[in-house]
Amino acid sequence: MFELFAVGLEMQKRMIDAQMQGVEAARDMVEAAQRQVETGMAATQANEAGMKAMKNWMNLWGMRG
């Protein structure tokens, strides 16, 4: 009787461990996606700053952009 109970508990523990691995994998995927968004936003800001600098340079030399 106790052996059957112990086997049931072990099976339950393994299922919980498997579910936790899935949760951790999903969390890692969300963090990676968030880093990609942050990188994309930084690249966009750098591009905008470059365009602004070029427009200022063109204005300095009397060109129209």
Secondary structure, 3 states (H helix, E strand, C coil): CHHHHHHHHHHHHHHHHHHHHHHHHHHHHHHHHHHHHHHHHHHHHHHHHHHHHHHHHHHHCCCCC
